[in-house]
Amino acid sequence: MRKNFLQIVWLSLMIFMIVGCRADAQTDDPIVFANDSWASNRFYNEVAQFIIENGYDYETENVTGSTAAFLTGMTDNEVDVHMELWSKNISDYYHESLKNGDFQLMSINFDDNEQGFYVPTYVIEGDPERDIEAMAPDLEYISDLPEYWELFKDPEDSSKGRVVGWLSGVDTDEILYNAFEYYGLDEMFNYFRPGSETAIDASIVKAYENGDAWVGYSYDPHWIMGKYDMTLLKEDEGSRALEDLDSQDIHIIASNSLIERAPEVADFLSEFVTSSAVANDALTFMENEDASEYEAAIDFLQNNEDMWSKWVPDDIADRVNEALDAS
């Protein structure tokens, strides 16, 4: 009888150890970050991963793919974190899945982003340091552009001005062109679709460095906005031609699996709040220094302790600072 009792105790202990090992294995699974295609997302990943790895002692890894694939992976608990999800730019599937609890909203990373038709600020205000006089002092609204069309002459058609749009075949381009027509700009301007975003950026850089007038599409966050002083032209009061390009909430979301196995990391993500200026500064640092997203993250963490230390308990902040000192 005693022998049977000991066998039962031994078997129970073995089962407990096996279950415990499996639980540990689950806890030790790397936290998987969605490494989306744009640089600011990868920068935010690096910031969060450095804090998680060095502060909370979890392993992390990145997986590349499309936003749609990430959402499916998160529903299946194969992807754990997306740090920069543009909530208005994605399908109804996302909002339905969020409502159904397939994954969870952790925080609004930032919500002060802008996009639309920009001009260099010196076009309106001038720049005394560069001996640039204001070219269009009353330019404030998109509808003011026809008054100044000659400032923005199309180099391929001097009879009209040029508004630089976006890439053909993208929803943003359709929205911009509809607004271009809505404001009657087509009478005095040509709408120019560049072949790449690099071409748009190059045209801004060339104009800005030369102190020339330029008008066209850009967005925030972007290294252009961090490096140059640009002004977004307003829509007329009551007009909403660019409503679909309004600022939006940028979500941080996490899998249900992450919340269950690493609740302290989920708490950290729920406190993670920045701004477009943070992303702009990081992107500008990367552009100016030819730096990686990781290097930009280290630069941010070293120079913004007053911000990120609010996201974590004091002991975690101490560990992160120790790792920064050693990096």
ABEGO torsion letter per residue (X at the ends): XAAAAAAAAAAAAAAAAAAAAAAAAAAABBBBBBBBABAAAAAAAAAAAAAAAAAAGBBBBBBBEBAAAAAAAAAAGABABBABBBAAABBAAAAAAAAAGABBBABBABAABBBEBBBBAAAAAEBAAAGBBBABAABABAAAAAAAAAAABBAABAABBBBBBBBBGBAAAAAAAAAAAAAGAAAABBBBBBABAAAAAAAAAAAAAAGBBBBEBBBOBBAAAAABBBBBBBBBBGBAAAAAABBBBBBBBBBAAAAAABAAAAAAAAABBBBAAAAAAAAAAAAAAGBBAAAAAAAAAAAAAAAAAAABBAAAAAAAAAAAAAX
